[in-house]
Amino acid sequence: MKLYNQGATPPSVTSAVSFAGLIEKIEILRSTLRWASRLDRPEIEKLLKQATTLRDEVMGLSHKERFVQAASATEAAPPQEEVERMPRERRQALMERSFIFEGTFGDNPKLLEALEIAEKAAPTDLPVLIDGESGTGKELMAKVIHANGARTDKPFISVNCGAIPDSLLESELFGHKKGAFTGASNDRRGKFESAHTGTIFLDEIGELPLTGQVKLLRVLEAHEIQRVGSDEAISVDTRIVAATNKDLRSMSQAGTFREDLFYRLSVIHVSLPSLRERRDEIPLLVSYFSDEAAGMLKRLPLKLTPRLRDFLLHYDYPGNIRELRNLMYRLSCLAGDTADLAHLPQDIRPKPATLAVVGSGTATADITMATSLSEAKRAASDEAERAFLERGLQEVGGTVAELARRFDMNRSHLQMLLKKHGIHSKDFRANRQAEGGKG
């Protein structure tokens, strides 16, 4: 969706700007001005008023016929091979710039976009708000920002705002003086003091009560805290990164989250994709967590039956990457050499009636397992894809490079498909050798 300047400039001219991007730039300007230290307060207020007026004008445009729906149709799509190459090139570019990934991996475009935003935000002291479903790796992204910034050798303090009782919130964040309340037998530093010169990560910021939000807003404005039971102001130099799995903008409109705090925290906004949006990377994650679990449990990497592998590839993962990781640890612990559906938790295990044995004894999810036409089509498509790959490997004697040339495919993409279906090219090489021996 594009927004164009009023006038005679034709839509084909690159005068188009992203509506959402323009709003984001204005919000960054407004929030950055609040952090300005070289301007007098009247000057800041004047600039803030101008930025707010501009924002309101742009927001008003959304109610007018300012969107050109044909814009996307006029933009030529890049060739398929370029689409496949771009994510790899973007990740390679990050690596060449010595970017620290902190364990994040994958070529999903949405993930790469988040990493590129993190790279630009990291060297600054601007607050960052990370959102995404539970289990998508928000704390890991916060560590990425910390590791790539100027404070990398300073403390990284993580706080789960949803796990602190309201009565202890102020003491936990800002500390307390001896005798401030019953049980306060000693002076105690809070999380903000512990994170001085470093980064404080405020997880589940949407769970923070309104009283806590007011106190946090004061820290953002004044860069100082007061311990419970003390009138002394303590200066803190702390980079703030917050995370949430809630829609804070909607919460602010509903009055359950302060709007001014939301804009303070979201100067830079990073959104993480769910695992359902990274489905092509599930085979890589399964392999990675399987090896990780094997190393921790001191046993050989787990083998998966074809029907379990098929389940792992198509399961929706409401808990995202965290759920997948925990599943692989569970399977590695409970199964022997090979894991099957019976080793899955009971609440997600498919019913026996939904399974069927097809072909030469390979167990796969039956099409009858589908709950919609799209799922049935996907199941049939996957079975056809598997058969196509197996026939091709049979014809080329298990040589992946030759099969990639024959199919005119990128070799790494072909290997990903083989891994997705649990197909091992060496099995087809062994079959070719066996046939040769018989001759």
Residue pairs with C-beta under 8 A, 6 or more apart in sequence:
1 19
1 67
1 69
1 71
1 72
2 11
2 16
2 17
2 18
2 19
2 67
2 68
2 71
2 72
3 16
3 17
3 18
3 19
3 22
3 61
3 66
3 67
4 11
4 15
4 16
4 66
4 68
5 15
9 15
11 68
11 70
11 71
11 74
12 74
16 68
16 71
19 58
19 61
19 62
19 67
22 58
23 55
23 58
23 59
24 269
26 51
26 54
26 55
26 58
27 55
27 263
27 266
27 267
28 126
28 267
28 268
29 51
30 48
30 51
30 52
30 55
30 263
31 126
31 127
31 263
31 264
31 266
31 267
32 126
32 267
33 39
33 44
33 47
33 48
33 51
34 44
34 48
34 221
34 264
35 125
35 126
35 267
36 44
39 47
77 83
78 86
81 410
84 410
84 413
85 410
86 109
87 107
87 108
87 109
87 112
88 107
88 412
90 107
90 109
90 112
90 116
91 107
91 112
94 101
94 112
94 115
94 116
94 119
97 119
99 115
99 119
99 148
100 144
100 147
100 148
100 152
101 115
101 144
102 140
102 143
102 144
102 147
103 140
104 111
104 115
104 137
104 140
104 141
104 144
105 284
105 288
106 278
106 281
106 284
106 285
107 281
108 273
108 277
108 278
108 280
108 281
110 271
110 272
110 273
110 277
110 278
111 272
111 273
111 278
114 141
114 270
114 271
114 272
114 273
115 144
117 268
117 269
117 270
118 128
118 141
118 144
118 145
118 148
118 270
119 148
121 128
121 145
121 268
121 270
122 144
122 145
122 146
122 147
122 148
122 149
123 148
123 149
123 150
124 149
124 268
125 239
126 267
126 268
127 220
127 239
127 240
127 241
127 242
127 264
127 265
127 266
127 267
127 268
128 142
128 145
128 240
128 241
128 242
128 267
128 268
128 269
128 270
129 205
129 241
129 242
129 243
129 244
129 248
129 265
129 266
129 267
129 268
129 269
129 270
130 138
130 141
130 142
130 241
130 242
130 243
130 244
130 270
130 271
130 272
131 138
131 243
131 244
131 245
131 246
131 247
131 248
131 269
131 270
131 271
131 272
132 138
132 243
132 245
132 271
132 272
132 273
132 274
133 245
133 272
133 274
133 318
133 320
134 245
134 319
134 320
134 322
135 275
135 317
135 319
135 320
135 321
135 322
135 323
136 272
136 273
136 274
136 275
136 320
136 321
137 272
137 320
137 321
138 203
138 243
138 245
138 272
139 158
139 201
139 203
139 243
141 243
141 270
141 272
142 156
142 158
142 199
142 201
142 241
142 243
143 156
143 201
145 199
145 241
146 152
146 156
146 198
146 199
146 201
146 239
146 241
149 199
149 239
151 197
151 198
151 199
151 239
154 197
154 198
154 199
155 194
155 195
155 196
155 197
155 198
155 199
156 195
156 198
156 199
156 201
157 191
157 194
157 195
157 198
157 199
157 200
157 201
158 201
158 203
159 172
159 173
159 191
159 200
159 201
159 202
159 203
160 203
160 204
161 202
161 203
161 204
161 205
161 207
161 208
161 212
162 203
162 204
162 207
163 204
164 172
164 173
166 209
166 211
166 212
169 208
169 209
169 211
169 212
170 176
170 212
170 215
170 228
171 180
171 181
171 184
171 188
171 190
171 228
172 190
172 191
173 190
173 191
173 192
173 212
173 215
173 216
173 225
174 190
174 192
174 193
174 215
174 225
174 226
174 227
174 228
175 187
175 188
175 189
175 190
175 192
175 193
175 225
175 227
175 228
176 184
176 187
176 188
176 190
176 227
176 228
176 229
176 230
177 184
177 187
177 227
177 228
177 229
177 230
178 184
178 185
178 186
178 187
178 229
179 229
180 227
180 228
180 229
180 230
181 228
181 229
184 228
184 229
187 227
188 227
190 225
190 227
191 200
192 200
192 219
192 225
192 236
192 238
193 225
193 234
193 236
195 236
195 238
196 236
196 237
196 238
197 237
197 238
198 238
198 239
199 238
199 239
199 240
199 241
200 238
200 239
200 240
200 241
201 241
201 242
201 243
202 208
202 216
202 240
202 241
202 242
202 243
203 242
203 243
204 243
204 244
204 245
205 242
205 243
205 244
205 248
205 265
206 244
206 245
206 246
206 248
206 251
206 257
208 216
210 256
210 258
213 257
213 258
213 261
214 258
216 261
217 258
217 260
217 261
217 264
219 225
219 236
219 238
220 240
220 261
220 264
220 265
221 264
222 233
223 235
223 236
223 237
224 233
224 234
224 235
224 236
225 233
225 234
225 236
226 232
226 233
226 234
227 234
240 265
242 265
248 257
248 262
248 265
248 266
249 262
251 257
251 262
252 258
252 259
252 262
253 259
274 317
274 320
275 282
275 285
275 317
275 320
275 321
275 323
275 324
276 316
276 317
279 313
280 416
280 420
282 312
282 313
282 324
282 420
283 313
283 416
283 419
283 420
284 416
284 419
285 321
285 324
285 325
286 304
286 309
286 312
286 324
286 328
287 419
289 324
289 325
289 328
289 329
290 301
290 302
290 328
290 331
290 332
291 301
292 325
292 328
293 302
293 328
293 329
293 331
293 332
293 333
294 300
294 301
294 302
294 332
296 329
297 329
297 332
297 333
299 332
300 337
302 328
302 331
302 332
302 335
302 337
302 338
302 339
303 337
303 338
303 339
304 312
304 331
304 338
304 339
304 422
305 338
305 339
305 340
305 341
305 363
306 362
306 363
306 364
306 422
307 340
307 341
307 355
307 363
307 364
307 365
308 331
308 339
308 340
308 341
308 343
308 344
309 421
309 422
310 364
310 365
310 382
311 341
311 344
311 350
311 365
312 324
312 327
313 420
314 365
314 378
315 348
317 323
317 324
319 326
327 344
327 345
330 343
330 344
330 345
331 339
331 343
331 344
332 339
334 343
335 343
341 349
341 350
341 355
342 349
350 365
350 369
354 365
354 366
354 368
354 369
355 363
355 365
355 366
355 369
356 363
356 364
356 366
356 368
357 363
358 364
358 366
358 383
364 383
365 379
366 379
367 376
367 379
367 380
369 375
369 379
370 376
370 378
370 379
382 421
385 417
385 421
386 421
386 423
389 403
389 417
389 418
389 421
389 423
390 423
390 428
392 403
392 406
392 407
393 400
393 403
393 423
393 425
393 428
394 428
394 431
395 406
396 402
396 403
396 406
397 428
397 429
397 432
398 425
398 426
398 427
398 428
398 429
398 430
398 431
398 432
399 425
399 429
400 411
400 414
400 415
400 418
400 425
401 411
403 409
403 414
404 410
404 411
404 414
407 414
418 424
418 425
